[in-house]
Amino acid sequence: MEAVLWIVLAIALAIGEAFTATILIIFFAAGAAAAALAAALGAPLLLQVIVFALVSGLSVAAIRPVIMRHARSALESGDTPFGIEAMEGHHGTVLEDVDADHGQIRIEGEIWQARSFDGRETFAAGLRVRVVKVRGTTVLVWHDDLPDI
């Protein structure tokens, strides 16, 4: 019966992790699963609690820092950006007037949906702009008078 309670706790904690952005609760779910295994093997309640605490604590201490290090953006960690992060700072040419609501630019041969970074500026077709931020498949652009990154 204790094993079932630990399994229910593990499932509840795993579901709770799905609603947070902490990457923390899942390690307690792992501890509860380990305690469920200990209970299924016939360990007394005190040993189950010790297993829960040890597995939870060790996984938080050993695994969470690795996950958090890889979850940071390249700009935050000082690594070389790649993928969409590498687009920030690139130059583009306006193909269709860019304002707060719509527009298109060409960046290294690719056409991107674009919006003005501050929502007030308008960039006419043919102007050269710089990508300030990438939001999904839309780039936020500004004048190309910023220094190179």
N, C-alpha and C positions, 0 to 999 in steps of 0.2 A: 504494500500500500504506500509506503514512503517513497518508493521509486516512482510511482505514478505522480505523486505530489511534486517531486523534483522535476519530472518531465513537463508537467503543466507549468511550473515556474519557468523552466527553460524556454518553453514556447511563448509564454507571456512576455518574457524579457526580449526575446527575438522580435516579436511583433512590436514591442515598445521601441526597439532600435530603429525600426522602419519609419517611425514618426519623429525621429530626432536626427540631428546632423553631428552628433558628438563622437561617434565611433567609440563608444564606451560601454554601453549597456550590453552589447553582444558578448563581451568577455565574461560578464556575470551569467549570461545564458550558457556559455561554455562551462562555467563552474557548476551551474545547476545540472547540466547534462552529466558531468563527471560525478557529481554527488548521486545522481540517479543510478549510474553504473555501480557505484559503491554500494548503494542500497540494494540493488538487484543481486549483488554478490553476497549480501547478508551482513554488511558492516553495521555496527551500532550507530545510533543517531549522532553521537559526538564525533565519530570518525567521518561521517557524511558531511557534517558542518565544516570540519577541518579540511576535507577534500575540496569542498565548495570554495572556502576562503583561499586556499593555496592556489588552486587552478585559476580562480578569478584574479587574484593579486599578481601571480606570475605572468599571466597572459596580458594583463594591463601593463605591467612593467616591461615586458620583453617585446610584445608584438605591436602594441599601440604606437610607440614612437616610430617604428619602421613604417607603419601605414600612414601616419601623419606626415612624415618626411616626404613620402611619395605623393601625398595628396596636395602638397603645396604647389603653386604654380612655379614655373621656371624663373620668372622674374622675382618672386619672393625668395627663392632658394639660391639665386645667383647662378643657376645653371643656364646653358644656352637654350633659349626658347625654341620650340618646334611646334608644328601644326598650326592651329589657329592663333596661339600666342605669338608666333613668329610674324604674324601679319601686322601687329601693332608697330607703328613707326614706318611702315612702307608708304611709298608715294603711289598715287593713282591719278587717273585723268577722268574728269567728269564726262559721262556720256549723255546723261539726261539730268536736267537741273535737279540739284539736291537741296532739299529744305527739311523741315521738321517731320514731314509725313512721307515723302517718297524721293526717289532718285536712284541713279545707277552710276557706278564708276568702273573703270577697268584697272585692275592691279595685275601686273605681270601677265597680261594676256587673258586673265579671267574676269568675268563680269560679276560684280557684286551689287546687291541692294545696298543703298547708302542712305544715311540720315545725317543731318547737321548735328554736331556734338552738343551744342548748347540749345538747339531747337529754334534759334532766332535767325541765324545766318542763312543765306541762300548762296549756293555756288552754281554759277552758270556753266553750261556745257563748254568743254574745252579747257577749263581751269585745272590746274594741278593742285591736288589736296593731299593731306597726309592722314593715314588711318590712326585714330587716337585710341579706339576701343573696338572690340569685336563682340557683338551680342548675337549669338546664334549664327544665322546666315546673313546678318546685316552688320555693316561696318559704320561706325560713327566717325565722321571726318571733320577736319578743321583746315584752316589755311596752311599752306606749305611753307610757312615762315618759321616753323619750329626748328631748332638745331637737330642734326642727325643724332640718332640714338646709338 
